[in-house]
Amino acid sequence: MAQKKKPAKGGSTIALNKKARHEFHIEQKFEAGLQLHGWEVKALRAGKAQITDAYVLIKDEEAWLLGAHFPPLPSVSTHINPDPTRTRKLLLHRRELATLIGKTQQTGHTCVPLALYWKKNLVKCEIALAKGKKQYDKRHTEKERDWNRQKQRILRDTLR
């Protein structure tokens, strides 16, 4: 008798930063680990995280995630004082850090978090090397998205 595989869980994504894709041109993506406390992991397992206002700061040849909000669960132990917006260290390879340091020192480049997700039992943060969009770029992207939607509607209606 064949063994049945366990179904994949509903989704391994914890949080997305849709605002970053609207505000920046994404040039290069990296996968970074996060250095977390126990209560933060519990909050992430419950799906409670916000990274819309978060950004990555590179200081002393280390990458740090600032502005990410992980609200503590009410069942967190009473002997700790959780700080939901504390600075968290990102774990990257030396070559990746060197690339980020070199590119972010150029004008207009920054580093932003795009997503938090599970990879097996570890929390990973997808960060991107990005360049800011101008207002007309944002309008052009929105027009292109609307046109693609309209094309799909037209194709769907003609095939019926």
N, CA, C and O atoms as a GROMACS GRO file, in nm:
protein
  640
    1MET      N    1   0.083  -0.117   0.000
    1MET     CA    2   0.000   0.000   0.000
    1MET      C    3   0.089   0.124   0.000
    1MET      O    4   0.185   0.132   0.076
    2ALA      N    5   0.057   0.220  -0.085
    2ALA     CA    6   0.138   0.341  -0.098
    2ALA      C    7   0.118   0.432   0.023
    2ALA      O    8   0.007   0.445   0.075
    3GLN      N    9   0.226   0.494   0.064
    3GLN     CA   10   0.215   0.586   0.177
    3GLN      C   11   0.162   0.719   0.127
    3GLN      O   12   0.199   0.766   0.020
    4LYS      N   13   0.076   0.779   0.206
    4LYS     CA   14   0.021   0.909   0.170
    4LYS      C   15   0.110   1.018   0.229
    4LYS      O   16   0.155   1.009   0.343
    5LYS      N   17   0.134   1.120   0.148
    5LYS     CA   18   0.211   1.234   0.197
    5LYS      C   19   0.120   1.327   0.275
    5LYS      O   20   0.000   1.338   0.246
    6LYS      N   21   0.176   1.392   0.372
    6LYS     CA   22   0.099   1.490   0.446
    6LYS      C   23   0.075   1.610   0.355
    6LYS      O   24   0.166   1.651   0.282
    7PRO      N   25  -0.044   1.667   0.356
    7PRO     CA   26  -0.068   1.783   0.272
    7PRO      C   27   0.012   1.903   0.320
    7PRO      O   28   0.036   1.921   0.440
    8ALA      N   29   0.054   1.984   0.225
    8ALA     CA   30   0.131   2.103   0.260
    8ALA      C   31   0.042   2.199   0.337
    8ALA      O   32  -0.078   2.209   0.309
    9LYS      N   33   0.097   2.268   0.432
    9LYS     CA   34   0.020   2.363   0.510
    9LYS      C   35  -0.027   2.476   0.420
    9LYS      O   36   0.030   2.499   0.314
   10GLY      N   37  -0.129   2.547   0.463
   10GLY     CA   38  -0.196   2.648   0.384
   10GLY      C   39  -0.106   2.752   0.320
   10GLY      O   40  -0.144   2.807   0.216
   11GLY      N   41   0.007   2.781   0.372
   11GLY     CA   42   0.097   2.878   0.314
   11GLY      C   43   0.210   2.905   0.410
   11GLY      O   44   0.188   2.913   0.531
   12SER      N   45   0.327   2.919   0.358
   12SER     CA   46   0.440   2.940   0.448
   12SER      C   47   0.473   3.088   0.462
   12SER      O   48   0.566   3.124   0.534
   13THR      N   49   0.400   3.173   0.395
   13THR     CA   50   0.425   3.316   0.405
   13THR      C   51   0.364   3.372   0.532
   13THR      O   52   0.247   3.347   0.563
   14ILE      N   53   0.443   3.446   0.606
   14ILE     CA   54   0.396   3.506   0.730
   14ILE      C   55   0.347   3.648   0.704
   14ILE      O   56   0.237   3.685   0.746
   15ALA      N   57   0.429   3.728   0.636
   15ALA     CA   58   0.394   3.868   0.609
   15ALA      C   59   0.457   3.913   0.477
   15ALA      O   60   0.568   3.872   0.443
   16LEU      N   61   0.385   3.997   0.404
   16LEU     CA   62   0.433   4.054   0.279
   16LEU      C   63   0.443   4.205   0.291
   16LEU      O   64   0.369   4.267   0.368
   17ASN      N   65   0.533   4.263   0.216
   17ASN     CA   66   0.548   4.408   0.213
   17ASN      C   67   0.512   4.454   0.071
   17ASN      O   68   0.600   4.475  -0.012
   18LYS      N   69   0.381   4.470   0.045
   18LYS     CA   70   0.334   4.511  -0.087
   18LYS      C   71   0.374   4.656  -0.117
   18LYS      O   72   0.394   4.693  -0.232
   19LYS      N   73   0.385   4.734  -0.013
   19LYS     CA   74   0.421   4.876  -0.028
   19LYS      C   75   0.560   4.892  -0.090
   19LYS      O   76   0.584   4.984  -0.168
   20ALA      N   77   0.652   4.800  -0.055
   20ALA     CA   78   0.789   4.808  -0.107
   20ALA      C   79   0.791   4.788  -0.259
   20ALA      O   80   0.867   4.856  -0.329
   21ARG      N   81   0.709   4.698  -0.310
   21ARG     CA   82   0.706   4.674  -0.455
   21ARG      C   83   0.647   4.794  -0.528
   21ARG      O   84   0.679   4.816  -0.645
   22HIS      N   85   0.561   4.870  -0.460
   22HIS     CA   86   0.503   4.990  -0.521
   22HIS      C   87   0.602   5.107  -0.517
   22HIS      O   88   0.607   5.187  -0.611
   23GLU      N   89   0.678   5.117  -0.411
   23GLU     CA   90   0.766   5.232  -0.390
   23GLU      C   91   0.904   5.218  -0.454
   23GLU      O   92   0.972   5.319  -0.476
   24PHE      N   93   0.948   5.095  -0.483
   24PHE     CA   94   1.086   5.073  -0.528
   24PHE      C   95   1.093   4.983  -0.651
   24PHE      O   96   1.006   4.900  -0.674
   25HIS      N   97   1.201   5.004  -0.730
   25HIS     CA   98   1.239   4.909  -0.835
   25HIS      C   99   1.327   4.804  -0.768
   25HIS      O  100   1.431   4.837  -0.712
   26ILE      N  101   1.285   4.679  -0.773
   26ILE     CA  102   1.359   4.571  -0.710
   26ILE      C  103   1.470   4.526  -0.805
   26ILE      O  104   1.442   4.487  -0.918
   27GLU      N  105   1.596   4.533  -0.760
   27GLU     CA  106   1.708   4.497  -0.846
   27GLU      C  107   1.764   4.359  -0.815
   27GLU      O  108   1.793   4.283  -0.907
   28GLN      N  109   1.779   4.326  -0.687
   28GLN     CA  110   1.839   4.198  -0.650
   28GLN      C  111   1.778   4.154  -0.518
   28GLN      O  112   1.756   4.235  -0.428
   29LYS      N  113   1.750   4.021  -0.506
   29LYS     CA  114   1.688   3.968  -0.385
   29LYS      C  115   1.786   3.878  -0.311
   29LYS      O  116   1.870   3.811  -0.371
   30PHE      N  117   1.772   3.878  -0.178
   30PHE     CA  118   1.854   3.794  -0.091
   30PHE      C  119   1.763   3.726   0.011
   30PHE      O  120   1.657   3.778   0.045
   31GLU      N  121   1.806   3.610   0.058
   31GLU     CA  122   1.735   3.541   0.164
   31GLU      C  123   1.820   3.549   0.290
   31GLU      O  124   1.936   3.509   0.291
   32ALA      N  125   1.759   3.602   0.396
   32ALA     CA  126   1.833   3.618   0.521
   32ALA      C  127   1.759   3.549   0.634
   32ALA      O  128   1.636   3.545   0.637
   33GLY      N  129   1.835   3.496   0.727
   33GLY     CA  130   1.776   3.440   0.848
   33GLY      C  131   1.753   3.552   0.948
   33GLY      O  132   1.807   3.662   0.934
   34LEU      N  133   1.673   3.525   1.049
   34LEU     CA  134   1.645   3.623   1.153
   34LEU      C  135   1.686   3.568   1.288
   34LEU      O  136   1.666   3.450   1.318
   35GLN      N  137   1.744   3.653   1.369
   35GLN     CA  138   1.780   3.615   1.506
   35GLN      C  139   1.663   3.658   1.594
   35GLN      O  140   1.640   3.777   1.615
   36LEU      N  141   1.588   3.559   1.647
   36LEU     CA  142   1.463   3.588   1.718
   36LEU      C  143   1.465   3.533   1.860
   36LEU      O  144   1.544   3.444   1.893
   37HIS      N  145   1.377   3.588   1.943
   37HIS     CA  146   1.352   3.536   2.077
   37HIS      C  147   1.237   3.436   2.068
   37HIS      O  148   1.167   3.431   1.967
   38GLY      N  149   1.218   3.358   2.173
   38GLY     CA  150   1.114   3.255   2.173
   38GLY      C  151   0.974   3.310   2.155
   38GLY      O  152   0.895   3.253   2.080
   39TRP      N  153   0.942   3.419   2.223
   39TRP     CA  154   0.807   3.475   2.213
   39TRP      C  155   0.780   3.528   2.073
   39TRP      O  156   0.666   3.529   2.028
   40GLU      N  157   0.885   3.573   2.003
   40GLU     CA  158   0.868   3.622   1.865
   40GLU      C  159   0.832   3.508   1.771
   40GLU      O  160   0.749   3.524   1.682
   41VAL      N  161   0.895   3.393   1.791
   41VAL     CA  162   0.865   3.277   1.708
   41VAL      C  163   0.721   3.234   1.729
   41VAL      O  164   0.652   3.198   1.634
   42LYS      N  165   0.676   3.238   1.854
   42LYS     CA  166   0.536   3.203   1.883
   42LYS      C  167   0.440   3.300   1.814
   42LYS      O  168   0.337   3.258   1.760
   43ALA      N  169   0.473   3.428   1.816
   43ALA     CA  170   0.389   3.527   1.749
   43ALA      C  171   0.387   3.504   1.598
   43ALA      O  172   0.283   3.520   1.534
   44LEU      N  173   0.502   3.467   1.541
   44LEU     CA  174   0.508   3.441   1.398
   44LEU      C  175   0.431   3.315   1.361
   44LEU      O  176   0.368   3.309   1.256
   45ARG      N  177   0.434   3.214   1.447
   45ARG     CA  178   0.356   3.093   1.422
   45ARG      C  179   0.206   3.125   1.421
   45ARG      O  180   0.129   3.060   1.350
   46ALA      N  181   0.166   3.224   1.497
   46ALA     CA  182   0.027   3.268   1.499
   46ALA      C  183  -0.003   3.361   1.382
   46ALA      O  184  -0.118   3.400   1.362
   47GLY      N  185   0.099   3.397   1.304
   47GLY     CA  186   0.080   3.481   1.186
   47GLY      C  187   0.072   3.629   1.216
   47GLY      O  188   0.018   3.705   1.136
   48LYS      N  189   0.123   3.671   1.328
   48LYS     CA  190   0.114   3.812   1.367
   48LYS      C  191   0.247   3.881   1.343
   48LYS      O  192   0.340   3.870   1.424
   49ALA      N  193   0.257   3.951   1.231
   49ALA     CA  194   0.378   4.027   1.200
   49ALA      C  195   0.343   4.133   1.096
   49ALA      O  196   0.257   4.112   1.010
   50GLN      N  197   0.410   4.246   1.106
   50GLN     CA  198   0.394   4.354   1.009
   50GLN      C  199   0.531   4.404   0.969
   50GLN      O  200   0.614   4.436   1.055
   51ILE      N  201   0.556   4.411   0.838
   51ILE     CA  202   0.685   4.463   0.791
   51ILE      C  203   0.666   4.576   0.690
   51ILE      O  204   0.758   4.606   0.615
   52THR      N  205   0.548   4.639   0.687
   52THR     CA  206   0.523   4.742   0.588
   52THR      C  207   0.611   4.866   0.608
   52THR      O  208   0.652   4.929   0.511
   53ASP      N  209   0.640   4.900   0.731
   53ASP     CA  210   0.722   5.019   0.758
   53ASP      C  211   0.865   4.981   0.795
   53ASP      O  212   0.941   5.066   0.843
   54ALA      N  213   0.901   4.856   0.774
   54ALA     CA  214   1.035   4.810   0.812
   54ALA      C  215   1.138   4.844   0.705
   54ALA      O  216   1.105   4.864   0.588
   55TYR      N  217   1.262   4.850   0.747
   55TYR     CA  218   1.373   4.871   0.655
   55TYR      C  219   1.497   4.802   0.709
   55TYR      O  220   1.502   4.763   0.826
   56VAL      N  221   1.597   4.787   0.624
   56VAL     CA  222   1.720   4.718   0.662
   56VAL      C  223   1.830   4.823   0.675
   56VAL      O  224   1.849   4.905   0.585
   57LEU      N  225   1.902   4.820   0.786
   57LEU     CA  226   2.013   4.910   0.811
   57LEU      C  227   2.140   4.827   0.816
   57LEU      O  228   2.145   4.724   0.883
   58ILE      N  229   2.243   4.873   0.747
   58ILE     CA  230   2.371   4.803   0.751
   58ILE      C  231   2.466   4.888   0.834
   58ILE      O  232   2.498   5.002   0.799
   59LYS      N  233   2.511   4.829   0.946
   59LYS     CA  234   2.595   4.903   1.040
   59LYS      C  235   2.702   4.808   1.092
   59LYS      O  236   2.671   4.697   1.134
   60ASP      N  237   2.826   4.851   1.091
   60ASP     CA  238   2.939   4.772   1.139
   60ASP      C  239   2.946   4.636   1.070
   60ASP      O  240   2.969   4.534   1.135
   61GLU      N  241   2.928   4.636   0.940
   61GLU     CA  242   2.931   4.514   0.858
   61GLU      C  243   2.834   4.408   0.905
   61GLU      O  244   2.862   4.289   0.896
   62GLU      N  245   2.719   4.451   0.956
   62GLU     CA  246   2.610   4.362   0.994
   62GLU      C  247   2.480   4.423   0.945
   62GLU      O  248   2.469   4.546   0.935
   63ALA      N  249   2.382   4.339   0.914
   63ALA     CA  250   2.252   4.386   0.866
   63ALA      C  251   2.151   4.374   0.980
   63ALA      O  252   2.148   4.274   1.051
   64TRP      N  253   2.068   4.478   0.995
   64TRP     CA  254   1.970   4.483   1.102
   64TRP      C  255   1.833   4.515   1.044
   64TRP      O  256   1.822   4.598   0.953
   65LEU      N  257   1.730   4.452   1.094
   65LEU     CA  258   1.592   4.478   1.054
   65LEU      C  259   1.530   4.572   1.155
   65LEU      O  260   1.515   4.538   1.273
   66LEU      N  261   1.492   4.691   1.110
   66LEU     CA  262   1.433   4.792   1.196
   66LEU      C  263   1.289   4.817   1.156
   66LEU      O  264   1.255   4.810   1.037
   67GLY      N  265   1.205   4.846   1.252
   67GLY     CA  266   1.067   4.885   1.224
   67GLY      C  267   0.971   4.770   1.203
   67GLY      O  268   0.852   4.793   1.180
   68ALA      N  269   1.017   4.647   1.209
   68ALA     CA  270   0.926   4.533   1.197
   68ALA      C  271   0.850   4.518   1.330
   68ALA      O  272   0.908   4.533   1.437
   69HIS      N  273   0.722   4.489   1.320
   69HIS     CA  274   0.637   4.482   1.440
   69HIS      C  275   0.587   4.340   1.458
   69HIS      O  276   0.510   4.289   1.376
   70PHE      N  277   0.630   4.275   1.566
   70PHE     CA  278   0.584   4.141   1.602
   70PHE      C  279   0.511   4.154   1.735
   70PHE      O  280   0.576   4.153   1.840
   71PRO      N  281   0.379   4.166   1.735
   71PRO     CA  282   0.307   4.185   1.862
   71PRO      C  283   0.312   4.059   1.947
   71PRO      O  284   0.291   3.949   1.896
   72PRO      N  285   0.339   4.073   2.077
   72PRO     CA  286   0.346   3.955   2.164
   72PRO      C  287   0.207   3.895   2.187
   72PRO      O  288   0.108   3.968   2.192
   73LEU      N  289   0.202   3.765   2.201
   73LEU     CA  290   0.077   3.697   2.232
   73LEU      C  291   0.044   3.717   2.379
   73LEU      O  292   0.134   3.739   2.460
   74PRO      N  293  -0.083   3.711   2.415
   74PRO     CA  294  -0.118   3.727   2.557
   74PRO      C  295  -0.066   3.613   2.643
   74PRO      O  296  -0.056   3.627   2.765
   75SER      N  297  -0.033   3.500   2.582
   75SER     CA  298   0.014   3.385   2.659
   75SER      C  299   0.165   3.386   2.682
   75SER      O  300   0.221   3.288   2.731
   76VAL      N  301   0.232   3.497   2.647
   76VAL     CA  302   0.376   3.507   2.669
   76VAL      C  303   0.404   3.507   2.818
   76VAL      O  304   0.328   3.562   2.897
   77SER      N  305   0.512   3.446   2.854
   77SER     CA  306   0.550   3.434   2.995
   77SER      C  307   0.555   3.572   3.062
   77SER      O  308   0.588   3.672   2.999
   78THR      N  309   0.523   3.574   3.190
   78THR     CA  310   0.514   3.700   3.263
   78THR      C  311   0.649   3.753   3.308
   78THR      O  312   0.659   3.870   3.347
   79HIS      N  313   0.753   3.671   3.304
   79HIS     CA  314   0.882   3.717   3.356
   79HIS      C  315   0.967   3.791   3.251
   79HIS      O  316   1.079   3.831   3.281
   80ILE      N  317   0.916   3.809   3.130
   80ILE     CA  318   0.989   3.886   3.029
   80ILE      C  319   0.908   4.008   2.991
   80ILE      O  320   0.785   4.010   3.005
   81ASN      N  321   0.976   4.109   2.942
   81ASN     CA  322   0.911   4.231   2.897
   81ASN      C  323   0.931   4.240   2.746
   81ASN      O  324   1.034   4.292   2.702
   82PRO      N  325   0.836   4.193   2.666
   82PRO     CA  326   0.856   4.189   2.521
   82PRO      C  327   0.850   4.329   2.458
   82PRO      O  328   0.766   4.411   2.493
   83ASP      N  329   0.942   4.354   2.364
   83ASP     CA  330   0.945   4.478   2.288
   83ASP      C  331   0.909   4.443   2.144
   83ASP      O  332   0.991   4.384   2.074
   84PRO      N  333   0.788   4.477   2.097
   84PRO     CA  334   0.744   4.433   1.964
   84PRO      C  335   0.821   4.496   1.848
   84PRO      O  336   0.820   4.440   1.738
   85THR      N  337   0.887   4.608   1.868
   85THR     CA  338   0.956   4.674   1.757
   85THR      C  339   1.107   4.677   1.775
   85THR      O  340   1.174   4.768   1.725
   86ARG      N  341   1.160   4.580   1.846
   86ARG     CA  342   1.304   4.582   1.870
   86ARG      C  343   1.381   4.558   1.740
   86ARG      O  344   1.326   4.506   1.642
   87THR      N  345   1.507   4.595   1.740
   87THR     CA  346   1.595   4.575   1.625
   87THR      C  347   1.640   4.430   1.623
   87THR      O  348   1.688   4.377   1.723
   88ARG      N  349   1.623   4.365   1.506
   88ARG     CA  350   1.658   4.224   1.493
   88ARG      C  351   1.772   4.207   1.394
   88ARG      O  352   1.776   4.274   1.292
   89LYS      N  353   1.863   4.118   1.426
   89LYS     CA  354   1.979   4.095   1.340
   89LYS      C  355   1.940   4.002   1.225
   89LYS      O  356   1.872   3.902   1.244
   90LEU      N  357   1.987   4.040   1.104
   90LEU     CA  358   1.969   3.955   0.987
   90LEU      C  359   2.095   3.873   0.965
   90LEU      O  360   2.206   3.926   0.977
   91LEU      N  361   2.079   3.747   0.935
   91LEU     CA  362   2.192   3.657   0.918
   91LEU      C  363   2.216   3.635   0.769
   91LEU      O  364   2.134   3.573   0.700
   92LEU      N  365   2.328   3.686   0.720
   92LEU     CA  366   2.363   3.677   0.578
   92LEU      C  367   2.506   3.626   0.564
   92LEU      O  368   2.585   3.633   0.658
   93HIS      N  369   2.537   3.574   0.447
   93HIS     CA  370   2.674   3.535   0.417
   93HIS      C  371   2.759   3.659   0.396
   93HIS      O  372   2.708   3.766   0.364
   94ARG      N  373   2.888   3.644   0.414
   94ARG     CA  374   2.980   3.757   0.404
   94ARG      C  375   2.977   3.822   0.265
   94ARG      O  376   2.982   3.945   0.253
   95ARG      N  377   2.970   3.739   0.161
   95ARG     CA  378   2.966   3.793   0.023
   95ARG      C  379   2.839   3.873  -0.001
   95ARG      O  380   2.842   3.978  -0.065
   96GLU      N  381   2.728   3.823   0.052
   96GLU     CA  382   2.602   3.895   0.036
   96GLU      C  383   2.607   4.028   0.109
   96GLU      O  384   2.559   4.130   0.057
   97LEU      N  385   2.664   4.029   0.228
   97LEU     CA  386   2.679   4.154   0.302
   97LEU      C  387   2.768   4.253   0.228
   97LEU      O  388   2.740   4.373   0.224
   98ALA      N  389   2.877   4.202   0.170
   98ALA     CA  390   2.966   4.290   0.095
   98ALA      C  391   2.894   4.352  -0.024
   98ALA      O  392   2.914   4.470  -0.055
   99THR      N  393   2.812   4.274  -0.092
   99THR     CA  394   2.734   4.326  -0.205
   99THR      C  395   2.639   4.435  -0.158
   99THR      O  396   2.629   4.541  -0.220
  100LEU      N  397   2.568   4.408  -0.048
  100LEU     CA  398   2.474   4.507   0.005
  100LEU      C  399   2.544   4.635   0.049
  100LEU      O  400   2.494   4.745   0.023
  101ILE      N  401   2.657   4.621   0.114
  101ILE     CA  402   2.730   4.740   0.160
  101ILE      C  403   2.774   4.824   0.042
  101ILE      O  404   2.758   4.946   0.042
  102GLY      N  405   2.830   4.759  -0.060
  102GLY     CA  406   2.877   4.832  -0.177
  102GLY      C  407   2.765   4.902  -0.252
  102GLY      O  408   2.780   5.017  -0.293
  103LYS      N  409   2.652   4.834  -0.269
  103LYS     CA  410   2.541   4.892  -0.346
  103LYS      C  411   2.466   4.999  -0.269
  103LYS      O  412   2.423   5.098  -0.329
  104THR      N  413   2.450   4.983  -0.138
  104THR     CA  414   2.374   5.082  -0.062
  104THR      C  415   2.451   5.212  -0.044
  104THR      O  416   2.392   5.315  -0.013
  105GLN      N  417   2.583   5.208  -0.061
  105GLN     CA  418   2.659   5.331  -0.052
  105GLN      C  419   2.643   5.415  -0.178
  105GLN      O  420   2.675   5.534  -0.178
  106GLN      N  421   2.595   5.355  -0.286
  106GLN     CA  422   2.566   5.431  -0.406
  106GLN      C  423   2.439   5.513  -0.382
  106GLN      O  424   2.356   5.476  -0.299
  107THR      N  425   2.426   5.623  -0.455
  107THR     CA  426   2.311   5.709  -0.434
  107THR      C  427   2.185   5.642  -0.488
  107THR      O  428   2.186   5.581  -0.595
  108GLY      N  429   2.076   5.656  -0.413
  108GLY     CA  430   1.947   5.606  -0.458
  108GLY      C  431   1.919   5.461  -0.426
  108GLY      O  432   1.805   5.417  -0.442
  109HIS      N  433   2.017   5.385  -0.381
  109HIS     CA  434   1.994   5.244  -0.350
  109HIS      C  435   1.965   5.229  -0.201
  109HIS      O  436   2.021   5.299  -0.116
  110THR      N  437   1.876   5.135  -0.171
  110THR     CA  438   1.842   5.104  -0.033
  110THR      C  439   1.813   4.954  -0.022
  110THR      O  440   1.809   4.883  -0.123
  111CYS      N  441   1.793   4.910   0.096
  111CYS     CA  442   1.766   4.769   0.121
  111CYS      C  443   1.635   4.760   0.199
  111CYS      O  444   1.623   4.818   0.306
  112VAL      N  445   1.537   4.685   0.145
  112VAL     CA  446   1.406   4.675   0.207
  112VAL      C  447   1.365   4.529   0.223
  112VAL      O  448   1.402   4.445   0.141
  113PRO      N  449   1.290   4.498   0.329
  113PRO     CA  450   1.237   4.361   0.342
  113PRO      C  451   1.113   4.345   0.256
  113PRO      O  452   1.027   4.434   0.253
  114LEU      N  453   1.102   4.233   0.187
  114LEU     CA  454   0.986   4.206   0.102
  114LEU      C  455   0.889   4.108   0.165
  114LEU      O  456   0.767   4.124   0.152
  115ALA      N  457   0.941   4.007   0.235
  115ALA     CA  458   0.851   3.905   0.290
  115ALA      C  459   0.917   3.834   0.407
  115ALA      O  460   1.039   3.827   0.418
  116LEU      N  461   0.833   3.782   0.494
  116LEU     CA  462   0.875   3.690   0.600
  116LEU      C  463   0.807   3.558   0.571
  116LEU      O  464   0.687   3.555   0.542
  117TYR      N  465   0.881   3.448   0.578
  117TYR     CA  466   0.822   3.319   0.548
  117TYR      C  467   0.896   3.209   0.623
  117TYR      O  468   1.006   3.228   0.674
  118TRP      N  469   0.832   3.092   0.627
  118TRP     CA  470   0.891   2.974   0.690
  118TRP      C  471   0.965   2.894   0.585
  118TRP      O  472   0.916   2.875   0.474
  119LYS      N  473   1.082   2.847   0.618
  119LYS     CA  474   1.156   2.753   0.535
  119LYS      C  475   1.192   2.638   0.627
  119LYS      O  476   1.283   2.647   0.710
  120LYS      N  477   1.118   2.529   0.612
  120LYS     CA  478   1.118   2.417   0.706
  120LYS      C  479   1.077   2.472   0.842
  120LYS      O  480   0.964   2.518   0.856
  121ASN      N  481   1.163   2.471   0.941
  121ASN     CA  482   1.124   2.524   1.072
  121ASN      C  483   1.194   2.656   1.104
  121ASN      O  484   1.195   2.698   1.220
  122LEU      N  485   1.253   2.721   1.004
  122LEU     CA  486   1.325   2.846   1.026
  122LEU      C  487   1.249   2.963   0.965
  122LEU      O  488   1.181   2.948   0.863
  123VAL      N  489   1.262   3.079   1.026
  123VAL     CA  490   1.202   3.201   0.973
  123VAL      C  491   1.304   3.268   0.883
  123VAL      O  492   1.418   3.292   0.924
  124LYS      N  493   1.263   3.298   0.762
  124LYS     CA  494   1.350   3.366   0.666
  124LYS      C  495   1.287   3.500   0.628
  124LYS      O  496   1.165   3.516   0.627
  125CYS      N  497   1.373   3.594   0.595
  125CYS     CA  498   1.329   3.725   0.550
  125CYS      C  499   1.386   3.748   0.411
  125CYS      O  500   1.507   3.741   0.390
  126GLU      N  501   1.299   3.775   0.316
  126GLU     CA  502   1.345   3.806   0.181
  126GLU      C  503   1.370   3.956   0.176
  126GLU      O  504   1.277   4.036   0.191
  127ILE      N  505   1.495   3.994   0.155
  127ILE     CA  506   1.528   4.136   0.145
  127ILE      C  507   1.571   4.165   0.003
  127ILE      O  508   1.615   4.077  -0.070
  128ALA      N  509   1.557   4.290  -0.035
  128ALA     CA  510   1.588   4.327  -0.173
  128ALA      C  511   1.672   4.453  -0.176
  128ALA      O  512   1.654   4.545  -0.096
  129LEU      N  513   1.761   4.455  -0.271
  129LEU     CA  514   1.836   4.576  -0.303
  129LEU      C  515   1.747   4.653  -0.400
  129LEU      O  516   1.710   4.600  -0.505
  130ALA      N  517   1.712   4.774  -0.366
  130ALA     CA  518   1.611   4.846  -0.443
  130ALA      C  519   1.652   4.990  -0.467
  130ALA      O  520   1.737   5.046  -0.398
  131LYS      N  521   1.589   5.048  -0.568
  131LYS     CA  522   1.609   5.188  -0.602
  131LYS      C  523   1.472   5.254  -0.604
  131LYS      O  524   1.377   5.198  -0.658
  132GLY      N  525   1.461   5.371  -0.545
  132GLY     CA  526   1.332   5.439  -0.533
  132GLY      C  527   1.272   5.477  -0.666
  132GLY      O  528   1.342   5.514  -0.760
  133LYS      N  529   1.139   5.466  -0.675
  133LYS     CA  530   1.066   5.504  -0.796
  133LYS      C  531   1.026   5.651  -0.788
  133LYS      O  532   1.002   5.705  -0.680
  134LYS      N  533   1.021   5.713  -0.902
  134LYS     CA  534   0.966   5.848  -0.911
  134LYS      C  535   0.814   5.837  -0.921
  134LYS      O  536   0.761   5.729  -0.943
  135GLN      N  537   0.745   5.949  -0.906
  135GLN     CA  538   0.599   5.948  -0.910
  135GLN      C  539   0.547   5.901  -1.046
  135GLN      O  540   0.449   5.828  -1.053
  136TYR      N  541   0.612   5.943  -1.153
  136TYR     CA  542   0.564   5.902  -1.286
  136TYR      C  543   0.586   5.753  -1.310
  136TYR      O  544   0.511   5.691  -1.386
  137ASP      N  545   0.689   5.695  -1.248
  137ASP     CA  546   0.709   5.550  -1.258
  137ASP      C  547   0.595   5.475  -1.190
  137ASP      O  548   0.549   5.373  -1.241
  138LYS      N  549   0.551   5.526  -1.076
  138LYS     CA  550   0.441   5.461  -1.004
  138LYS      C  551   0.313   5.467  -1.086
  138LYS      O  552   0.238   5.370  -1.092
  139ARG      N  553   0.289   5.583  -1.150
  139ARG     CA  554   0.169   5.596  -1.234
  139ARG      C  555   0.176   5.502  -1.353
  139ARG      O  556   0.076   5.442  -1.390
  140HIS      N  557   0.295   5.490  -1.415
  140HIS     CA  558   0.313   5.402  -1.530
  140HIS      C  559   0.288   5.256  -1.491
  140HIS      O  560   0.223   5.183  -1.566
  141THR      N  561   0.338   5.215  -1.377
  141THR     CA  562   0.316   5.078  -1.330
  141THR      C  563   0.168   5.051  -1.307
  141THR      O  564   0.117   4.944  -1.342
  142GLU      N  565   0.099   5.148  -1.249
  142GLU     CA  566  -0.044   5.132  -1.224
  142GLU      C  567  -0.123   5.123  -1.355
  142GLU      O  568  -0.214   5.042  -1.367
  143LYS      N  569  -0.087   5.207  -1.453
  143LYS     CA  570  -0.154   5.201  -1.583
  143LYS      C  571  -0.131   5.067  -1.651
  143LYS      O  572  -0.222   5.009  -1.710
  144GLU      N  573  -0.008   5.018  -1.642
  144GLU     CA  574   0.026   4.889  -1.703
  144GLU      C  575  -0.053   4.776  -1.637
  144GLU      O  576  -0.102   4.686  -1.706
  145ARG      N  577  -0.065   4.779  -1.507
  145ARG     CA  578  -0.141   4.678  -1.434
  145ARG      C  579  -0.288   4.681  -1.474
  145ARG      O  580  -0.350   4.576  -1.495
  146ASP      N  581  -0.346   4.803  -1.485
  146ASP     CA  582  -0.486   4.816  -1.526
  146ASP      C  583  -0.507   4.766  -1.668
  146ASP      O  584  -0.608   4.701  -1.696
  147TRP      N  585  -0.413   4.795  -1.757
  147TRP     CA  586  -0.425   4.750  -1.895
  147TRP      C  587  -0.418   4.598  -1.904
  147TRP      O  588  -0.493   4.537  -1.981
  148ASN      N  589  -0.329   4.536  -1.828
  148ASN     CA  590  -0.320   4.390  -1.827
  148ASN      C  591  -0.450   4.328  -1.775
  148ASN      O  592  -0.495   4.226  -1.828
  149ARG      N  593  -0.508   4.387  -1.673
  149ARG     CA  594  -0.636   4.339  -1.621
  149ARG      C  595  -0.746   4.348  -1.727
  149ARG      O  596  -0.826   4.256  -1.744
  150GLN      N  597  -0.747   4.461  -1.796
  150GLN     CA  598  -0.848   4.482  -1.899
  150GLN      C  599  -0.829   4.384  -2.015
  150GLN      O  600  -0.927   4.333  -2.070
  151LYS      N  601  -0.703   4.357  -2.053
  151LYS     CA  602  -0.676   4.258  -2.158
  151LYS      C  603  -0.730   4.121  -2.119
  151LYS      O  604  -0.790   4.052  -2.201
  152GLN      N  605  -0.709   4.084  -1.994
  152GLN     CA  606  -0.759   3.954  -1.946
  152GLN      C  607  -0.911   3.948  -1.952
  152GLN      O  608  -0.967   3.845  -1.988
  153ARG      N  609  -0.979   4.058  -1.918
  153ARG     CA  610  -1.125   4.062  -1.926
  153ARG      C  611  -1.172   4.047  -2.070
  153ARG      O  612  -1.266   3.972  -2.097
  154ILE      N  613  -1.106   4.118  -2.162
  154ILE     CA  614  -1.145   4.111  -2.303
  154ILE      C  615  -1.126   3.970  -2.355
  154ILE      O  616  -1.215   3.917  -2.422
  155LEU      N  617  -1.012   3.907  -2.326
  155LEU     CA  618  -0.988   3.770  -2.370
  155LEU      C  619  -1.090   3.673  -2.311
  155LEU      O  620  -1.141   3.585  -2.381
  156ARG      N  621  -1.120   3.689  -2.185
  156ARG     CA  622  -1.217   3.601  -2.120
  156ARG      C  623  -1.354   3.614  -2.184
  156ARG      O  624  -1.423   3.514  -2.205
  157ASP      N  625  -1.396   3.741  -2.215
  157ASP     CA  626  -1.528   3.764  -2.273
  157ASP      C  627  -1.536   3.713  -2.418
  157ASP      O  628  -1.640   3.665  -2.461
  158THR      N  629  -1.426   3.724  -2.493
  158THR     CA  630  -1.430   3.678  -2.633
  158THR      C  631  -1.427   3.526  -2.643
  158THR      O  632  -1.477   3.470  -2.740
  159LEU      N  633  -1.370   3.458  -2.543
  159LEU     CA  634  -1.363   3.313  -2.548
  159LEU      C  635  -1.494   3.247  -2.502
  159LEU      O  636  -1.512   3.126  -2.521
  160ARG      N  637  -1.582   3.322  -2.445
  160ARG     CA  638  -1.711   3.266  -2.397
  160ARG      C  639  -1.806   3.242  -2.507
  160ARG      O  640  -1.918   3.196  -2.484
   0.00000   0.00000   0.00000
